[in-house]
Amino acid sequence: MGLGFVVGIIGGFLIAHAAFSTIQYRGELKIMEEQFTGPPFNVVIELLGGLGLCLWAGLAVPTKFLSILPHSDENRVVSLPANLDFMVFNHRGKVLPSNPDLKLKI
Amino acid sequence: MVGLGGASASEAAQLARLEEQAAHGGGGAWEYLCLVRRLKVRRPEPVLRLGLSLLNDSKARSKLGSEEWTLYEQVAIAAMDCQNIDVAKDCIGILKKKFPDSLRVGRLEGMLLEAKGAWAEAERAYAVLLENNPNDQLLHKRKIAMAKAQGNTTLAVDYLNKYLEIFMADHDAWRELAEIYVSLLMYKQAAFCYEELILAQPMVALYQISYADVLYTMGGMENIQTAKKYYSSALQLTGGKNTRALYGVCLCSGSINQLSKGRNKEEESSELQALAAEVLTKEYKRQAPAKLPIVTEMLKTMKLS
């Protein structure tokens, strides 16, 4: 988990640095009065690298993903909820001896 | 609050594991209590024991923060279920001091009167609460539960029908009504309730199995054929693992063969029956090999009958 975080931070930093470089490049172009056709090649490489690292971190940092397929084995409903809103208290469990030690200490 | 579909196999395993762990003093009591609350299972004894151990420990209690009050409510209900009225009274007393005019606490007090068996007083308490909150679902449901507890099933059915006219989307109420109808042997009405449930939640196999059970009980060629279809659908939803649905398919096929003995046999797929029988024997071989001979005997007699 720690490694994922570090990788994510590095990826984020790379993307931020690429953005900063592009802004600097545009500034230089304005001085030289040329058109802005696109960021320089190394900035593109930096962007792609940052994208890859952030993607990897985004998938690695969270814990196990939950399954969304309704037919997968983990998602099959095995038992229904016990309908607690209609619960009655005069069931046969009344005759079981209750534990007298269970008391709430106020 | 309408309940969602119940526990899946992995959640049930997790619940059992946490219960084991907490029972042997290995911590995880709070996770267990949260899981019980989320899955809406009924486990009064562990909840009471573990909840009290958390509440009596002032350090653990202060760590809970505002969830402490939910825990008091959960422990109060578990205590009432275990007939431990004193603990329930104490918990409700504490909740009442903190939230003096709350509907939720008023409901708990009504439930306490129910647990003590003081039906008339509980009735009065609920009537007072209903005057101020006529649209509260849980209050209506407690009235129905009281009628059920006193054995007055016709009154319970009456109340439930009136409740469902207003709150038609409440699956728990439909389920309760279906079960009461089955206990009163009113199978056609029970089938209607299960049909509503299947319409509302078509992916829950258990409603379809219950519906098929009721149809099979009613008997008659068409009902049994429909029951077989619903058992097969349930098998599809559970990936072929539900033993009750497998039995259902086998028994339905057996009954259909018996009923259509005089008439000309329509060539229905006997593949389904053969496959179901095969999967059944395989499951028994895997899980309960000692009972396998009984199952094979029964299947043999059905194929011949």
Interface residues (C-beta under 8 A of the other chain):
Chain A: P70 H71 D73 E74 N75 R76 V77 V78 S79 L80 P81 A82 N83 L84 D85 F86 M87 V88 F89 N90 G93 K94 L96 S98 N99 L102 K103 L104 K105 I106
Chain B: G3 L4 G5 G6 A7 S8 A9 S10 A12 L39 K40 V41 R42 P44 L48 R49 L52 L55 N56 V75 I77 A79 M80 D81 C82 Q83 N84 D86 V87 D90 C91 I94 M111 E114 A115 G117 Q137 L138 K141 R142 I144 A145 M146 K148 A149 D172 R175 E176 M203 V204 A205 L206 L237 T238 G239 K241
